[in-house]
Amino acid sequence: MKNKISIALVQTNLYWEDVTSNLDNFSKIIKSIKKKVDIIILPEMFNSGFSMNAKKTSESMSGKSIKWLKETSKQFSSAIISSLAIKENDKYYNRLIWTDPNGDIEYYDKRHTFTLSGESDVFSKGEKNNIIEYKGWKFLPQICYDLRFPVWSRNTSGFDAIVYIANWPDKRINHWDTLLKARAIENLSYTIGVNIVGDDPFNKYIGHSSVYDPMGQQITHLSESSETIIVELDKEFIINTRKNLDFLSDQDKFFIND
């Protein structure tokens, strides 16, 4: 177990429905990270942008982008978090992929598909959360619109950090900032949000990728341009915070029914 774990947040623009350009861009960015990190976090639908043209953008779990993730994770000895459109059993999923340097993959399918964009008409929603354990840490991976639904991310399993990857538009960026902080406070966990910058055919994006500690204090905040920043999380800080403020023991029980 590592008491401290280092994470690189990659905030950049995405090339609309252009897998090759996106993979080339992320290859250059990751290569430019000078310090060895445990985890690299890329944004939602990192290889295509937030496109509803799933027939064009989706891949299988053995497709080009998955192969790139495995190779890159192994090359740089870092776990990589991202999401992309996956086709499986004649359904499409906005699937978060967690790739580790050994070539192992875990995944989480986005639960809350975004109705306003038509995502819910194209993509099937996920059925369950997935706590991912890595180097002695427990992570809850989530995708964009999931941020608005606190019951879905309640800390009933003792996770150490929540990771939200997103294409969150500028017109609602204050919601992004506020809700990331709220998720950290209510779950007494680190909360990480990685967004994009630039434009697509429908929205403008201004970043605001951030990390909040279990007390809701912002550790780092990226600008409104392409940037990669490294942050270190401290397990002892989580333990001490929960020891002094044992709020999680007093939470109510909820049951999610479809």
C-alpha positions as CSV (number, residue, x, y, z in Angstrom):
1,M,0.0,0.0,0.0
2,K,1.2,3.5,-0.8
3,N,0.4,6.2,1.8
4,K,0.8,8.8,-0.9
5,I,-0.2,8.4,-4.5
6,S,0.6,10.7,-7.4
7,I,-2.0,11.6,-10.1
8,A,-1.7,13.5,-13.4
9,L,-4.8,15.4,-14.5
10,V,-4.8,15.9,-18.3
11,Q,-6.9,18.8,-19.4
12,T,-6.9,19.4,-23.2
13,N,-9.1,19.9,-26.2
14,L,-10.5,17.0,-28.2
15,Y,-10.6,16.5,-31.9
16,W,-14.2,15.9,-32.9
17,E,-14.9,12.2,-33.9
18,D,-11.2,11.9,-34.9
19,V,-9.7,8.9,-33.0
20,T,-6.2,9.1,-34.6
21,S,-5.7,12.8,-33.9
22,N,-6.9,12.4,-30.3
23,L,-4.6,9.4,-29.6
24,D,-1.6,11.2,-31.2
25,N,-2.4,14.3,-29.0
26,F,-2.6,12.3,-25.8
27,S,0.6,10.3,-26.7
28,K,2.5,13.7,-27.0
29,I,1.0,15.0,-23.7
30,I,1.8,11.8,-21.7
31,K,5.3,11.7,-23.1
32,S,5.8,15.2,-21.9
33,I,5.0,14.4,-18.3
34,K,8.5,14.5,-16.7
35,K,7.7,13.0,-13.4
36,K,6.7,9.4,-12.8
37,V,3.1,9.2,-11.6
38,D,0.9,6.4,-10.4
39,I,-2.3,7.4,-12.3
40,I,-3.0,9.4,-15.4
41,I,-6.5,10.7,-15.8
42,L,-7.9,11.6,-19.3
43,P,-11.3,13.2,-19.9
44,E,-14.6,11.6,-20.9
45,M,-14.8,10.2,-24.5
46,F,-11.2,11.0,-24.8
47,N,-10.9,9.6,-28.3
48,S,-13.9,11.2,-30.0
49,G,-15.4,14.1,-28.0
50,F,-18.9,13.9,-26.6
51,S,-20.5,12.5,-29.8
52,M,-23.8,10.8,-30.1
53,N,-22.8,9.2,-33.4
54,A,-22.0,5.9,-31.7
55,K,-22.2,4.0,-35.0
56,K,-19.1,6.0,-36.1
57,T,-17.2,6.4,-32.8
58,S,-17.8,3.2,-30.9
59,E,-15.3,0.4,-30.6
60,S,-15.1,-3.1,-29.2
61,M,-13.1,-3.9,-26.0
62,S,-10.4,-5.1,-28.4
63,G,-10.4,-2.0,-30.5
64,K,-7.7,0.5,-31.5
65,S,-8.2,2.8,-28.5
66,I,-8.2,0.0,-25.9
67,K,-5.0,-1.3,-27.4
68,W,-3.5,2.2,-27.2
69,L,-4.5,2.5,-23.5
70,K,-2.9,-0.9,-22.7
71,E,0.3,0.0,-24.5
72,T,0.6,3.5,-23.1
73,S,-0.1,2.3,-19.6
74,K,2.6,-0.3,-19.8
75,Q,5.1,2.0,-21.5
76,F,4.8,4.7,-18.8
77,S,4.1,2.3,-15.8
78,S,1.0,4.3,-14.9
79,A,-2.6,3.3,-14.6
80,I,-4.8,5.3,-17.1
81,I,-8.4,6.4,-16.6
82,S,-10.5,7.4,-19.6
83,S,-13.9,6.7,-21.2
84,L,-15.0,6.0,-24.7
85,A,-18.0,4.7,-26.7
86,I,-18.1,0.9,-26.5
87,K,-20.4,-1.4,-28.5
88,E,-21.2,-4.7,-26.7
89,N,-24.1,-7.1,-27.3
90,D,-25.7,-4.7,-29.8
91,K,-25.7,-1.9,-27.2
92,Y,-23.6,1.2,-26.8
93,Y,-22.1,2.3,-23.5
94,N,-20.2,5.3,-22.4
95,R,-17.6,3.2,-20.6
96,L,-14.9,4.3,-18.2
97,I,-11.8,2.2,-18.7
98,W,-9.2,1.8,-16.0
99,T,-6.1,0.3,-17.5
100,D,-3.1,-0.7,-15.3
101,P,0.5,-1.3,-16.4
102,N,0.1,-5.1,-16.2
103,G,-2.5,-5.0,-19.0
104,D,-5.5,-5.6,-16.7
105,I,-8.7,-3.6,-17.4
106,E,-11.6,-2.7,-15.2
107,Y,-14.5,-0.6,-16.2
108,Y,-17.6,1.3,-15.2
109,D,-20.6,2.1,-17.5
110,K,-22.0,5.6,-17.1
111,R,-25.2,5.3,-15.0
112,H,-26.7,8.7,-15.7
113,T,-26.8,9.3,-19.5
114,F,-27.4,12.9,-20.3
115,T,-31.0,13.4,-21.5
116,L,-30.5,17.0,-22.8
117,S,-27.9,15.9,-25.3
118,G,-29.8,12.8,-26.4
119,E,-27.2,10.5,-24.8
120,S,-30.0,8.5,-23.1
121,D,-31.4,7.7,-26.6
122,V,-28.2,6.2,-27.8
123,F,-26.3,4.8,-24.9
124,S,-27.5,2.2,-22.4
125,K,-27.1,3.2,-18.8
126,G,-24.8,1.3,-16.4
127,E,-26.3,-0.9,-13.7
128,K,-23.8,-0.8,-10.9
129,N,-20.8,1.1,-9.4
130,N,-17.4,-0.4,-9.4
131,I,-14.9,0.3,-6.6
132,I,-11.4,-0.1,-8.1
133,E,-8.5,-0.9,-5.8
134,Y,-5.1,0.2,-6.8
135,K,-1.9,0.3,-4.8
136,G,-3.9,0.1,-1.5
137,W,-6.3,2.9,-2.5
138,K,-10.0,2.6,-3.2
139,F,-11.4,4.7,-6.1
140,L,-15.0,5.3,-7.2
141,P,-14.9,6.1,-10.9
142,Q,-17.8,8.2,-12.3
143,I,-18.6,10.0,-15.5
144,C,-19.8,13.6,-16.0
145,Y,-23.6,13.8,-15.4
146,D,-23.2,11.3,-12.5
147,L,-21.9,14.3,-10.6
148,R,-25.4,15.6,-10.1
149,F,-26.7,12.5,-8.3
150,P,-25.2,12.2,-4.8
151,V,-27.0,9.1,-3.7
152,W,-25.2,7.2,-6.5
153,S,-21.8,8.2,-5.1
154,R,-22.5,7.8,-1.4
155,N,-19.5,6.5,0.5
156,T,-20.8,3.3,1.9
157,S,-17.8,1.3,1.0
158,G,-15.0,3.4,2.5
159,F,-13.5,4.6,-0.8
160,D,-10.7,7.0,-0.7
161,A,-11.3,9.1,-3.8
162,I,-14.0,9.7,-6.4
163,V,-12.9,10.4,-10.0
164,Y,-15.2,12.3,-12.4
165,I,-14.1,12.6,-16.0
166,A,-16.2,14.9,-18.1
167,N,-17.1,17.1,-21.1
168,W,-18.8,19.7,-18.9
169,P,-19.8,22.9,-20.8
170,D,-18.9,26.4,-19.8
171,K,-22.5,27.6,-19.4
172,R,-22.9,25.3,-16.3
173,I,-19.3,25.4,-15.0
174,N,-20.3,26.9,-11.7
175,H,-22.4,23.7,-11.1
176,W,-19.3,21.6,-11.8
177,D,-17.2,23.6,-9.3
178,T,-19.8,23.5,-6.6
179,L,-20.8,19.9,-6.9
180,L,-17.2,18.6,-7.0
181,K,-16.6,20.4,-3.7
182,A,-19.9,19.0,-2.2
183,R,-19.0,15.4,-3.2
184,A,-15.7,15.7,-1.3
185,I,-17.3,17.1,1.8
186,E,-20.2,14.7,2.1
187,N,-18.1,11.6,1.4
188,L,-15.0,12.7,3.4
189,S,-12.9,11.7,0.4
190,Y,-10.7,13.2,-2.2
191,T,-12.7,14.2,-5.2
192,I,-11.0,14.6,-8.6
193,G,-12.6,16.2,-11.7
194,V,-11.0,16.2,-15.2
195,N,-12.7,18.3,-17.8
196,I,-11.8,19.5,-21.3
197,V,-11.2,22.8,-23.1
198,G,-12.1,24.1,-26.5
199,D,-15.2,23.6,-28.6
200,D,-17.2,21.0,-30.3
201,P,-20.2,21.5,-32.6
202,F,-22.6,22.0,-29.7
203,N,-20.7,23.5,-26.7
204,K,-17.7,25.5,-25.4
205,Y,-15.5,24.1,-22.6
206,I,-13.3,26.0,-20.2
207,G,-11.7,23.3,-18.1
208,H,-11.8,23.9,-14.3
209,S,-10.3,20.5,-13.6
210,S,-9.8,20.3,-9.9
211,V,-9.0,18.2,-6.9
212,Y,-10.6,18.7,-3.5
213,D,-9.5,17.1,-0.2
214,P,-11.9,15.4,2.3
215,M,-12.5,18.7,4.0
216,G,-13.6,20.3,0.7
217,Q,-10.4,22.4,0.3
218,Q,-9.3,22.8,-3.3
219,I,-5.8,21.4,-3.7
220,T,-5.3,22.5,-7.2
221,H,-7.2,24.2,-10.0
222,L,-6.3,24.1,-13.7
223,S,-6.8,27.1,-15.9
224,E,-9.1,27.5,-18.9
225,S,-6.5,26.2,-21.3
226,S,-4.7,22.9,-22.1
227,E,-2.6,21.9,-19.1
228,T,-1.4,18.9,-17.2
229,I,-0.9,19.0,-13.5
230,I,0.4,16.5,-11.0
231,V,-1.1,16.2,-7.5
232,E,-0.3,14.0,-4.6
233,L,-3.0,12.4,-2.4
234,D,-2.3,11.5,1.2
235,K,-4.0,8.5,2.8
236,E,-3.1,9.6,6.3
237,F,-5.1,12.8,5.8
238,I,-8.2,10.8,5.0
239,I,-7.7,8.6,8.0
240,N,-7.2,11.5,10.4
241,T,-10.1,13.5,9.0
242,R,-12.5,10.5,9.4
243,K,-11.2,9.8,12.9
244,N,-11.9,13.4,14.0
245,L,-15.1,13.8,12.0
246,D,-16.9,10.5,11.9
247,F,-19.8,11.7,9.9
248,L,-20.0,8.7,7.6
249,S,-21.2,6.5,10.5
250,D,-24.3,8.7,10.9
251,Q,-25.5,8.5,7.3
252,D,-28.9,7.2,6.3
253,K,-29.4,4.1,4.2
254,F,-30.8,4.3,0.7
255,F,-31.7,1.6,-1.8
256,I,-31.6,2.2,-5.5
257,N,-34.3,0.6,-7.5
258,D,-34.7,0.7,-11.3
